[in-house]
């Protein structure tokens, strides 16, 4: 019997427009979160340090994981996009506080992001049956 995927969370609506993506998807024993950028007052956070933006992003990831009945300890993979190479140390300091033990596998790249923010993080969590 084919297993179905399950959408986690409500549709994402920005400026009255429903985005063509899901907040998260459960597929089998895995939860795949959409890449998260920092939002403040419903808009992309285009100001603030990479440390501030990373805090906002990880807290939003925690909320989404909670909706999927899991938490940061279930994260097995993180993909990170940074706008500036010089932001890595600040990002890494904040990120490390949230993953102090058995951190997930991680990739990090420098990229011109689609929105004028400093960081985007996408995670995959393993939750078991």
Chimera marker file (.cmm) of the C-alpha trace (Angstrom):
<marker_set name="trace">
<marker id="1" x="0.000" y="0.000" z="0.000" r="1" g="1" b="0" radius="0.5"/>
<marker id="2" x="1.368" y="3.379" z="-1.006" r="1" g="1" b="0" radius="0.5"/>
<marker id="3" x="2.011" y="5.743" z="1.899" r="1" g="1" b="0" radius="0.5"/>
<marker id="4" x="0.782" y="9.283" z="1.520" r="1" g="1" b="0" radius="0.5"/>
<marker id="5" x="2.501" y="12.460" z="2.433" r="1" g="1" b="0" radius="0.5"/>
<marker id="6" x="0.952" y="14.730" z="5.048" r="1" g="1" b="0" radius="0.5"/>
<marker id="7" x="1.080" y="18.517" z="4.957" r="1" g="1" b="0" radius="0.5"/>
<marker id="8" x="2.055" y="20.123" z="8.284" r="1" g="1" b="0" radius="0.5"/>
<marker id="9" x="0.727" y="23.586" z="9.108" r="1" g="1" b="0" radius="0.5"/>
<marker id="10" x="-1.568" y="26.046" z="7.417" r="1" g="1" b="0" radius="0.5"/>
<marker id="11" x="-0.995" y="27.442" z="3.922" r="1" g="1" b="0" radius="0.5"/>
<marker id="12" x="1.579" y="30.232" z="3.792" r="1" g="1" b="0" radius="0.5"/>
<marker id="13" x="0.027" y="33.549" z="2.794" r="1" g="1" b="0" radius="0.5"/>
<marker id="14" x="2.107" y="36.677" z="2.281" r="1" g="1" b="0" radius="0.5"/>
<marker id="15" x="0.579" y="39.985" z="1.218" r="1" g="1" b="0" radius="0.5"/>
<marker id="16" x="-2.714" y="38.211" z="0.558" r="1" g="1" b="0" radius="0.5"/>
<marker id="17" x="-1.111" y="35.719" z="-1.831" r="1" g="1" b="0" radius="0.5"/>
<marker id="18" x="-1.033" y="31.991" z="-1.059" r="1" g="1" b="0" radius="0.5"/>
<marker id="19" x="2.448" y="30.653" z="-1.757" r="1" g="1" b="0" radius="0.5"/>
<marker id="20" x="2.911" y="27.486" z="-3.814" r="1" g="1" b="0" radius="0.5"/>
<marker id="21" x="4.718" y="25.590" z="-1.060" r="1" g="1" b="0" radius="0.5"/>
<marker id="22" x="3.951" y="23.861" z="2.213" r="1" g="1" b="0" radius="0.5"/>
<marker id="23" x="5.377" y="24.836" z="5.587" r="1" g="1" b="0" radius="0.5"/>
<marker id="24" x="6.408" y="21.210" z="6.133" r="1" g="1" b="0" radius="0.5"/>
<marker id="25" x="5.666" y="17.736" z="4.794" r="1" g="1" b="0" radius="0.5"/>
<marker id="26" x="5.724" y="14.436" z="6.631" r="1" g="1" b="0" radius="0.5"/>
<marker id="27" x="6.767" y="11.578" z="4.356" r="1" g="1" b="0" radius="0.5"/>
<marker id="28" x="7.114" y="8.300" z="6.199" r="1" g="1" b="0" radius="0.5"/>
<marker id="29" x="9.364" y="8.826" z="9.203" r="1" g="1" b="0" radius="0.5"/>
<marker id="30" x="10.765" y="12.149" z="7.956" r="1" g="1" b="0" radius="0.5"/>
<marker id="31" x="9.607" y="15.751" z="8.279" r="1" g="1" b="0" radius="0.5"/>
<marker id="32" x="10.851" y="18.101" z="5.545" r="1" g="1" b="0" radius="0.5"/>
<marker id="33" x="10.623" y="21.803" z="6.379" r="1" g="1" b="0" radius="0.5"/>
<marker id="34" x="10.564" y="24.514" z="3.766" r="1" g="1" b="0" radius="0.5"/>
<marker id="35" x="13.553" y="26.848" z="3.901" r="1" g="1" b="0" radius="0.5"/>
<marker id="36" x="12.820" y="29.450" z="6.576" r="1" g="1" b="0" radius="0.5"/>
<marker id="37" x="13.822" y="33.080" z="6.361" r="1" g="1" b="0" radius="0.5"/>
<marker id="38" x="13.451" y="35.557" z="9.229" r="1" g="1" b="0" radius="0.5"/>
<marker id="39" x="10.103" y="37.341" z="9.441" r="1" g="1" b="0" radius="0.5"/>
<marker id="40" x="9.197" y="40.267" z="11.688" r="1" g="1" b="0" radius="0.5"/>
<marker id="41" x="5.667" y="41.671" z="11.827" r="1" g="1" b="0" radius="0.5"/>
<marker id="42" x="4.681" y="39.508" z="8.841" r="1" g="1" b="0" radius="0.5"/>
<marker id="43" x="7.415" y="40.764" z="6.508" r="1" g="1" b="0" radius="0.5"/>
<marker id="44" x="10.921" y="39.547" z="5.683" r="1" g="1" b="0" radius="0.5"/>
<marker id="45" x="13.394" y="40.872" z="8.257" r="1" g="1" b="0" radius="0.5"/>
<marker id="46" x="15.692" y="42.923" z="6.039" r="1" g="1" b="0" radius="0.5"/>
<marker id="47" x="17.488" y="44.613" z="8.936" r="1" g="1" b="0" radius="0.5"/>
<marker id="48" x="19.337" y="43.252" z="11.933" r="1" g="1" b="0" radius="0.5"/>
<marker id="49" x="22.488" y="41.217" z="12.319" r="1" g="1" b="0" radius="0.5"/>
<marker id="50" x="22.905" y="37.656" z="11.124" r="1" g="1" b="0" radius="0.5"/>
<marker id="51" x="22.792" y="36.614" z="14.785" r="1" g="1" b="0" radius="0.5"/>
<marker id="52" x="19.379" y="38.265" z="15.280" r="1" g="1" b="0" radius="0.5"/>
<marker id="53" x="18.056" y="36.822" z="12.043" r="1" g="1" b="0" radius="0.5"/>
<marker id="54" x="19.347" y="33.333" z="12.856" r="1" g="1" b="0" radius="0.5"/>
<marker id="55" x="17.565" y="33.455" z="16.252" r="1" g="1" b="0" radius="0.5"/>
<marker id="56" x="14.284" y="34.358" z="14.525" r="1" g="1" b="0" radius="0.5"/>
<marker id="57" x="14.678" y="31.596" z="11.937" r="1" g="1" b="0" radius="0.5"/>
<marker id="58" x="15.485" y="28.858" z="14.469" r="1" g="1" b="0" radius="0.5"/>
<marker id="59" x="12.583" y="29.863" z="16.707" r="1" g="1" b="0" radius="0.5"/>
<marker id="60" x="10.247" y="29.596" z="13.708" r="1" g="1" b="0" radius="0.5"/>
<marker id="61" x="11.720" y="26.189" z="12.863" r="1" g="1" b="0" radius="0.5"/>
<marker id="62" x="11.009" y="25.119" z="16.463" r="1" g="1" b="0" radius="0.5"/>
<marker id="63" x="7.351" y="26.178" z="16.093" r="1" g="1" b="0" radius="0.5"/>
<marker id="64" x="6.954" y="24.218" z="12.866" r="1" g="1" b="0" radius="0.5"/>
<marker id="65" x="8.628" y="21.139" z="14.340" r="1" g="1" b="0" radius="0.5"/>
<marker id="66" x="6.269" y="21.336" z="17.322" r="1" g="1" b="0" radius="0.5"/>
<marker id="67" x="3.314" y="21.283" z="14.898" r="1" g="1" b="0" radius="0.5"/>
<marker id="68" x="4.804" y="18.033" z="13.564" r="1" g="1" b="0" radius="0.5"/>
<marker id="69" x="5.146" y="16.621" z="17.112" r="1" g="1" b="0" radius="0.5"/>
<marker id="70" x="8.925" y="16.789" z="17.181" r="1" g="1" b="0" radius="0.5"/>
<marker id="71" x="11.713" y="19.212" z="18.117" r="1" g="1" b="0" radius="0.5"/>
<marker id="72" x="15.266" y="20.270" z="17.280" r="1" g="1" b="0" radius="0.5"/>
<marker id="73" x="16.699" y="17.034" z="18.714" r="1" g="1" b="0" radius="0.5"/>
<marker id="74" x="14.956" y="15.204" z="15.848" r="1" g="1" b="0" radius="0.5"/>
<marker id="75" x="16.729" y="17.248" z="13.152" r="1" g="1" b="0" radius="0.5"/>
<marker id="76" x="19.119" y="15.083" z="11.130" r="1" g="1" b="0" radius="0.5"/>
<marker id="77" x="20.066" y="17.490" z="8.326" r="1" g="1" b="0" radius="0.5"/>
<marker id="78" x="20.249" y="21.262" z="7.959" r="1" g="1" b="0" radius="0.5"/>
<marker id="79" x="20.872" y="23.249" z="4.796" r="1" g="1" b="0" radius="0.5"/>
<marker id="80" x="21.954" y="26.852" z="5.283" r="1" g="1" b="0" radius="0.5"/>
<marker id="81" x="22.191" y="29.744" z="2.863" r="1" g="1" b="0" radius="0.5"/>
<marker id="82" x="24.049" y="32.881" z="3.920" r="1" g="1" b="0" radius="0.5"/>
<marker id="83" x="24.156" y="36.129" z="1.969" r="1" g="1" b="0" radius="0.5"/>
<marker id="84" x="27.705" y="37.018" z="3.072" r="1" g="1" b="0" radius="0.5"/>
<marker id="85" x="30.720" y="34.823" z="3.817" r="1" g="1" b="0" radius="0.5"/>
<marker id="86" x="31.541" y="37.144" z="6.730" r="1" g="1" b="0" radius="0.5"/>
<marker id="87" x="28.224" y="36.166" z="8.392" r="1" g="1" b="0" radius="0.5"/>
<marker id="88" x="29.290" y="32.560" z="8.966" r="1" g="1" b="0" radius="0.5"/>
<marker id="89" x="30.896" y="33.009" z="12.388" r="1" g="1" b="0" radius="0.5"/>
<marker id="90" x="27.901" y="34.901" z="13.798" r="1" g="1" b="0" radius="0.5"/>
<marker id="91" x="25.444" y="32.435" z="12.309" r="1" g="1" b="0" radius="0.5"/>
<marker id="92" x="27.465" y="29.464" z="13.611" r="1" g="1" b="0" radius="0.5"/>
<marker id="93" x="27.635" y="30.865" z="17.160" r="1" g="1" b="0" radius="0.5"/>
<marker id="94" x="23.822" y="31.126" z="17.394" r="1" g="1" b="0" radius="0.5"/>
<marker id="95" x="23.191" y="27.845" z="15.551" r="1" g="1" b="0" radius="0.5"/>
<marker id="96" x="25.575" y="26.005" z="17.892" r="1" g="1" b="0" radius="0.5"/>
<marker id="97" x="23.580" y="27.089" z="20.952" r="1" g="1" b="0" radius="0.5"/>
<marker id="98" x="20.500" y="25.340" z="19.552" r="1" g="1" b="0" radius="0.5"/>
<marker id="99" x="22.375" y="22.142" z="18.611" r="1" g="1" b="0" radius="0.5"/>
<marker id="100" x="24.869" y="21.674" z="21.481" r="1" g="1" b="0" radius="0.5"/>
<marker id="101" x="24.866" y="17.848" z="21.425" r="1" g="1" b="0" radius="0.5"/>
<marker id="102" x="24.762" y="15.462" z="18.475" r="1" g="1" b="0" radius="0.5"/>
<marker id="103" x="24.245" y="18.256" z="15.923" r="1" g="1" b="0" radius="0.5"/>
<marker id="104" x="22.673" y="17.363" z="12.591" r="1" g="1" b="0" radius="0.5"/>
<marker id="105" x="24.620" y="16.959" z="9.376" r="1" g="1" b="0" radius="0.5"/>
<marker id="106" x="24.830" y="20.392" z="7.763" r="1" g="1" b="0" radius="0.5"/>
<marker id="107" x="25.647" y="22.115" z="4.506" r="1" g="1" b="0" radius="0.5"/>
<marker id="108" x="26.216" y="25.855" z="4.255" r="1" g="1" b="0" radius="0.5"/>
<marker id="109" x="26.650" y="27.929" z="1.122" r="1" g="1" b="0" radius="0.5"/>
<marker id="110" x="26.927" y="31.579" z="0.220" r="1" g="1" b="0" radius="0.5"/>
<marker id="111" x="24.134" y="32.642" z="-2.083" r="1" g="1" b="0" radius="0.5"/>
<marker id="112" x="22.347" y="35.704" z="-3.328" r="1" g="1" b="0" radius="0.5"/>
<marker id="113" x="19.018" y="35.038" z="-1.612" r="1" g="1" b="0" radius="0.5"/>
<marker id="114" x="15.688" y="35.714" z="-3.310" r="1" g="1" b="0" radius="0.5"/>
<marker id="115" x="14.702" y="38.069" z="-0.497" r="1" g="1" b="0" radius="0.5"/>
<marker id="116" x="17.005" y="40.670" z="1.070" r="1" g="1" b="0" radius="0.5"/>
<marker id="117" x="17.704" y="38.755" z="4.307" r="1" g="1" b="0" radius="0.5"/>
<marker id="118" x="20.994" y="37.426" z="5.697" r="1" g="1" b="0" radius="0.5"/>
<marker id="119" x="20.124" y="33.751" z="6.320" r="1" g="1" b="0" radius="0.5"/>
<marker id="120" x="17.802" y="30.932" z="5.260" r="1" g="1" b="0" radius="0.5"/>
<marker id="121" x="17.714" y="27.519" z="6.956" r="1" g="1" b="0" radius="0.5"/>
<marker id="122" x="15.979" y="24.347" z="5.816" r="1" g="1" b="0" radius="0.5"/>
<marker id="123" x="15.874" y="21.215" z="7.979" r="1" g="1" b="0" radius="0.5"/>
<marker id="124" x="14.894" y="17.568" z="7.789" r="1" g="1" b="0" radius="0.5"/>
<marker id="125" x="13.801" y="15.756" z="10.950" r="1" g="1" b="0" radius="0.5"/>
<marker id="126" x="13.532" y="12.018" z="11.596" r="1" g="1" b="0" radius="0.5"/>
<marker id="127" x="10.658" y="11.075" z="13.879" r="1" g="1" b="0" radius="0.5"/>
<marker id="128" x="10.199" y="7.337" z="13.490" r="1" g="1" b="0" radius="0.5"/>
<marker id="129" x="6.866" y="5.611" z="13.078" r="1" g="1" b="0" radius="0.5"/>
<link id1="1" id2="2" r="1" g="1" b="0" radius="0.2"/>
<link id1="2" id2="3" r="1" g="1" b="0" radius="0.2"/>
<link id1="3" id2="4" r="1" g="1" b="0" radius="0.2"/>
<link id1="4" id2="5" r="1" g="1" b="0" radius="0.2"/>
<link id1="5" id2="6" r="1" g="1" b="0" radius="0.2"/>
<link id1="6" id2="7" r="1" g="1" b="0" radius="0.2"/>
<link id1="7" id2="8" r="1" g="1" b="0" radius="0.2"/>
<link id1="8" id2="9" r="1" g="1" b="0" radius="0.2"/>
<link id1="9" id2="10" r="1" g="1" b="0" radius="0.2"/>
<link id1="10" id2="11" r="1" g="1" b="0" radius="0.2"/>
<link id1="11" id2="12" r="1" g="1" b="0" radius="0.2"/>
<link id1="12" id2="13" r="1" g="1" b="0" radius="0.2"/>
<link id1="13" id2="14" r="1" g="1" b="0" radius="0.2"/>
<link id1="14" id2="15" r="1" g="1" b="0" radius="0.2"/>
<link id1="15" id2="16" r="1" g="1" b="0" radius="0.2"/>
<link id1="16" id2="17" r="1" g="1" b="0" radius="0.2"/>
<link id1="17" id2="18" r="1" g="1" b="0" radius="0.2"/>
<link id1="18" id2="19" r="1" g="1" b="0" radius="0.2"/>
<link id1="19" id2="20" r="1" g="1" b="0" radius="0.2"/>
<link id1="20" id2="21" r="1" g="1" b="0" radius="0.2"/>
<link id1="21" id2="22" r="1" g="1" b="0" radius="0.2"/>
<link id1="22" id2="23" r="1" g="1" b="0" radius="0.2"/>
<link id1="23" id2="24" r="1" g="1" b="0" radius="0.2"/>
<link id1="24" id2="25" r="1" g="1" b="0" radius="0.2"/>
<link id1="25" id2="26" r="1" g="1" b="0" radius="0.2"/>
<link id1="26" id2="27" r="1" g="1" b="0" radius="0.2"/>
<link id1="27" id2="28" r="1" g="1" b="0" radius="0.2"/>
<link id1="28" id2="29" r="1" g="1" b="0" radius="0.2"/>
<link id1="29" id2="30" r="1" g="1" b="0" radius="0.2"/>
<link id1="30" id2="31" r="1" g="1" b="0" radius="0.2"/>
<link id1="31" id2="32" r="1" g="1" b="0" radius="0.2"/>
<link id1="32" id2="33" r="1" g="1" b="0" radius="0.2"/>
<link id1="33" id2="34" r="1" g="1" b="0" radius="0.2"/>
<link id1="34" id2="35" r="1" g="1" b="0" radius="0.2"/>
<link id1="35" id2="36" r="1" g="1" b="0" radius="0.2"/>
<link id1="36" id2="37" r="1" g="1" b="0" radius="0.2"/>
<link id1="37" id2="38" r="1" g="1" b="0" radius="0.2"/>
<link id1="38" id2="39" r="1" g="1" b="0" radius="0.2"/>
<link id1="39" id2="40" r="1" g="1" b="0" radius="0.2"/>
<link id1="40" id2="41" r="1" g="1" b="0" radius="0.2"/>
<link id1="41" id2="42" r="1" g="1" b="0" radius="0.2"/>
<link id1="42" id2="43" r="1" g="1" b="0" radius="0.2"/>
<link id1="43" id2="44" r="1" g="1" b="0" radius="0.2"/>
<link id1="44" id2="45" r="1" g="1" b="0" radius="0.2"/>
<link id1="45" id2="46" r="1" g="1" b="0" radius="0.2"/>
<link id1="46" id2="47" r="1" g="1" b="0" radius="0.2"/>
<link id1="47" id2="48" r="1" g="1" b="0" radius="0.2"/>
<link id1="48" id2="49" r="1" g="1" b="0" radius="0.2"/>
<link id1="49" id2="50" r="1" g="1" b="0" radius="0.2"/>
<link id1="50" id2="51" r="1" g="1" b="0" radius="0.2"/>
<link id1="51" id2="52" r="1" g="1" b="0" radius="0.2"/>
<link id1="52" id2="53" r="1" g="1" b="0" radius="0.2"/>
<link id1="53" id2="54" r="1" g="1" b="0" radius="0.2"/>
<link id1="54" id2="55" r="1" g="1" b="0" radius="0.2"/>
<link id1="55" id2="56" r="1" g="1" b="0" radius="0.2"/>
<link id1="56" id2="57" r="1" g="1" b="0" radius="0.2"/>
<link id1="57" id2="58" r="1" g="1" b="0" radius="0.2"/>
<link id1="58" id2="59" r="1" g="1" b="0" radius="0.2"/>
<link id1="59" id2="60" r="1" g="1" b="0" radius="0.2"/>
<link id1="60" id2="61" r="1" g="1" b="0" radius="0.2"/>
<link id1="61" id2="62" r="1" g="1" b="0" radius="0.2"/>
<link id1="62" id2="63" r="1" g="1" b="0" radius="0.2"/>
<link id1="63" id2="64" r="1" g="1" b="0" radius="0.2"/>
<link id1="64" id2="65" r="1" g="1" b="0" radius="0.2"/>
<link id1="65" id2="66" r="1" g="1" b="0" radius="0.2"/>
<link id1="66" id2="67" r="1" g="1" b="0" radius="0.2"/>
<link id1="67" id2="68" r="1" g="1" b="0" radius="0.2"/>
<link id1="68" id2="69" r="1" g="1" b="0" radius="0.2"/>
<link id1="69" id2="70" r="1" g="1" b="0" radius="0.2"/>
<link id1="70" id2="71" r="1" g="1" b="0" radius="0.2"/>
<link id1="71" id2="72" r="1" g="1" b="0" radius="0.2"/>
<link id1="72" id2="73" r="1" g="1" b="0" radius="0.2"/>
<link id1="73" id2="74" r="1" g="1" b="0" radius="0.2"/>
<link id1="74" id2="75" r="1" g="1" b="0" radius="0.2"/>
<link id1="75" id2="76" r="1" g="1" b="0" radius="0.2"/>
<link id1="76" id2="77" r="1" g="1" b="0" radius="0.2"/>
<link id1="77" id2="78" r="1" g="1" b="0" radius="0.2"/>
<link id1="78" id2="79" r="1" g="1" b="0" radius="0.2"/>
<link id1="79" id2="80" r="1" g="1" b="0" radius="0.2"/>
<link id1="80" id2="81" r="1" g="1" b="0" radius="0.2"/>
<link id1="81" id2="82" r="1" g="1" b="0" radius="0.2"/>
<link id1="82" id2="83" r="1" g="1" b="0" radius="0.2"/>
<link id1="83" id2="84" r="1" g="1" b="0" radius="0.2"/>
<link id1="84" id2="85" r="1" g="1" b="0" radius="0.2"/>
<link id1="85" id2="86" r="1" g="1" b="0" radius="0.2"/>
<link id1="86" id2="87" r="1" g="1" b="0" radius="0.2"/>
<link id1="87" id2="88" r="1" g="1" b="0" radius="0.2"/>
<link id1="88" id2="89" r="1" g="1" b="0" radius="0.2"/>
<link id1="89" id2="90" r="1" g="1" b="0" radius="0.2"/>
<link id1="90" id2="91" r="1" g="1" b="0" radius="0.2"/>
<link id1="91" id2="92" r="1" g="1" b="0" radius="0.2"/>
<link id1="92" id2="93" r="1" g="1" b="0" radius="0.2"/>
<link id1="93" id2="94" r="1" g="1" b="0" radius="0.2"/>
<link id1="94" id2="95" r="1" g="1" b="0" radius="0.2"/>
<link id1="95" id2="96" r="1" g="1" b="0" radius="0.2"/>
<link id1="96" id2="97" r="1" g="1" b="0" radius="0.2"/>
<link id1="97" id2="98" r="1" g="1" b="0" radius="0.2"/>
<link id1="98" id2="99" r="1" g="1" b="0" radius="0.2"/>
<link id1="99" id2="100" r="1" g="1" b="0" radius="0.2"/>
<link id1="100" id2="101" r="1" g="1" b="0" radius="0.2"/>
<link id1="101" id2="102" r="1" g="1" b="0" radius="0.2"/>
<link id1="102" id2="103" r="1" g="1" b="0" radius="0.2"/>
<link id1="103" id2="104" r="1" g="1" b="0" radius="0.2"/>
<link id1="104" id2="105" r="1" g="1" b="0" radius="0.2"/>
<link id1="105" id2="106" r="1" g="1" b="0" radius="0.2"/>
<link id1="106" id2="107" r="1" g="1" b="0" radius="0.2"/>
<link id1="107" id2="108" r="1" g="1" b="0" radius="0.2"/>
<link id1="108" id2="109" r="1" g="1" b="0" radius="0.2"/>
<link id1="109" id2="110" r="1" g="1" b="0" radius="0.2"/>
<link id1="110" id2="111" r="1" g="1" b="0" radius="0.2"/>
<link id1="111" id2="112" r="1" g="1" b="0" radius="0.2"/>
<link id1="112" id2="113" r="1" g="1" b="0" radius="0.2"/>
<link id1="113" id2="114" r="1" g="1" b="0" radius="0.2"/>
<link id1="114" id2="115" r="1" g="1" b="0" radius="0.2"/>
<link id1="115" id2="116" r="1" g="1" b="0" radius="0.2"/>
<link id1="116" id2="117" r="1" g="1" b="0" radius="0.2"/>
<link id1="117" id2="118" r="1" g="1" b="0" radius="0.2"/>
<link id1="118" id2="119" r="1" g="1" b="0" radius="0.2"/>
<link id1="119" id2="120" r="1" g="1" b="0" radius="0.2"/>
<link id1="120" id2="121" r="1" g="1" b="0" radius="0.2"/>
<link id1="121" id2="122" r="1" g="1" b="0" radius="0.2"/>
<link id1="122" id2="123" r="1" g="1" b="0" radius="0.2"/>
<link id1="123" id2="124" r="1" g="1" b="0" radius="0.2"/>
<link id1="124" id2="125" r="1" g="1" b="0" radius="0.2"/>
<link id1="125" id2="126" r="1" g="1" b="0" radius="0.2"/>
<link id1="126" id2="127" r="1" g="1" b="0" radius="0.2"/>
<link id1="127" id2="128" r="1" g="1" b="0" radius="0.2"/>
<link id1="128" id2="129" r="1" g="1" b="0" radius="0.2"/>
</marker_set>
